[in-house]
Amino acid sequence: MGFPTVKAILANRIAPGLLDRYLAKFGYTGQLSDQPSDPNAPGNLFEPVTGAYGAHGRFDDQARTGSWEMVASRHHIAASVVAFVGVAIGAHLLAKLLKI
């Protein structure tokens, strides 16, 4: 889970039909590449590949081991407290700025 997932969820809540049309137009071609696949890569069409194969590929150098979304979903109470404290501090600073 990452920020693109959060964006997709929010966009689907705001304009689900628009997101569906966008994905219908660009979703398939966005997964294609001009880079040739490895001819020595094992295939798993008819039987499982032996060995410890995981989800690795050309995006490994861009992959991260964690995200703030993952931490927030695992520790939702702490994330809620942090968000509440942040909003309270922001409201206090705004009130101070406006001299309320």
C-alpha positions as CSV (number, residue, x, y, z in Angstrom):
1,M,0.0,0.0,0.0
2,G,1.3,3.4,-0.8
3,F,0.3,6.9,-1.8
4,P,-0.9,5.9,-5.3
5,T,-3.4,3.5,-3.5
6,V,-4.6,6.4,-1.3
7,K,-5.0,8.6,-4.4
8,A,-7.0,5.9,-6.2
9,I,-9.3,5.4,-3.2
10,L,-10.0,9.1,-2.8
11,A,-10.5,9.6,-6.6
12,N,-13.0,6.6,-6.6
13,R,-14.9,8.2,-3.8
14,I,-15.1,11.6,-5.5
15,A,-15.6,10.6,-9.1
16,P,-15.9,6.9,-9.7
17,G,-17.0,7.1,-13.3
18,L,-14.2,9.4,-14.3
19,L,-11.6,7.1,-12.7
20,D,-13.1,4.1,-14.6
21,R,-12.9,5.9,-17.9
22,Y,-9.3,7.0,-17.2
23,L,-8.3,3.4,-16.3
24,A,-10.1,2.0,-19.4
25,K,-8.1,4.4,-21.6
26,F,-4.7,4.3,-20.0
27,G,-4.6,1.4,-17.5
28,Y,-3.6,-1.4,-19.9
29,T,-1.0,0.6,-22.0
30,G,0.5,1.9,-18.8
31,Q,1.6,-1.6,-17.9
32,L,3.3,-2.2,-21.2
33,S,7.0,-1.7,-21.9
34,D,9.4,-1.6,-24.8
35,Q,12.0,-3.4,-22.8
36,P,12.4,-7.0,-23.8
37,S,11.8,-9.6,-21.1
38,D,14.5,-11.9,-19.9
39,P,14.7,-14.9,-22.2
40,N,16.1,-17.0,-19.3
41,A,13.3,-16.1,-16.9
42,P,11.4,-19.2,-15.7
43,G,7.8,-19.5,-16.8
44,N,4.9,-20.4,-14.5
45,L,2.1,-20.8,-17.1
46,F,1.5,-24.6,-16.6
47,E,3.3,-25.3,-13.3
48,P,4.8,-23.4,-10.4
49,V,8.4,-22.2,-10.6
50,T,10.8,-24.0,-8.4
51,G,12.8,-21.9,-6.0
52,A,12.1,-18.8,-3.9
53,Y,10.7,-16.4,-6.5
54,G,9.0,-13.2,-5.3
55,A,7.6,-10.1,-6.8
56,H,10.8,-8.6,-8.2
57,G,11.5,-6.9,-11.5
58,R,12.5,-3.7,-13.2
59,F,11.0,-1.5,-10.4
60,D,13.1,-3.0,-7.6
61,D,15.4,0.1,-7.5
62,Q,12.3,2.3,-6.9
63,A,10.7,0.1,-4.2
64,R,10.7,1.0,-0.6
65,T,10.4,-1.2,2.4
66,G,7.7,0.9,4.2
67,S,5.4,3.8,4.0
68,W,3.6,6.2,6.3
69,E,0.3,4.7,5.1
70,M,1.4,1.2,6.3
71,V,2.5,2.6,9.7
72,A,-0.8,4.5,10.1
73,S,-2.9,1.5,9.2
74,R,-1.0,-0.7,11.7
75,H,-0.9,1.9,14.5
76,H,-4.2,3.7,13.8
77,I,-4.8,4.8,17.4
78,A,-1.3,6.5,17.6
79,A,-1.9,8.0,14.1
80,S,-5.2,9.4,15.3
81,V,-3.7,10.9,18.4
82,V,-0.9,12.5,16.3
83,A,-3.4,13.9,13.8
84,F,-5.6,15.2,16.7
85,V,-2.6,16.9,18.3
86,G,-1.6,18.4,14.9
87,V,-5.0,19.8,14.4
88,A,-5.2,21.2,17.9
89,I,-1.8,22.9,17.5
90,G,-2.8,24.3,14.1
91,A,-6.1,25.6,15.6
92,H,-4.2,27.2,18.5
93,L,-1.7,28.9,16.1
94,L,-4.5,30.1,13.9
95,A,-6.4,31.5,16.8
96,K,-3.3,33.2,18.1
97,L,-2.6,34.6,14.6
98,L,-6.2,36.0,14.3
99,K,-6.1,37.1,18.0
100,I,-9.3,35.3,18.9
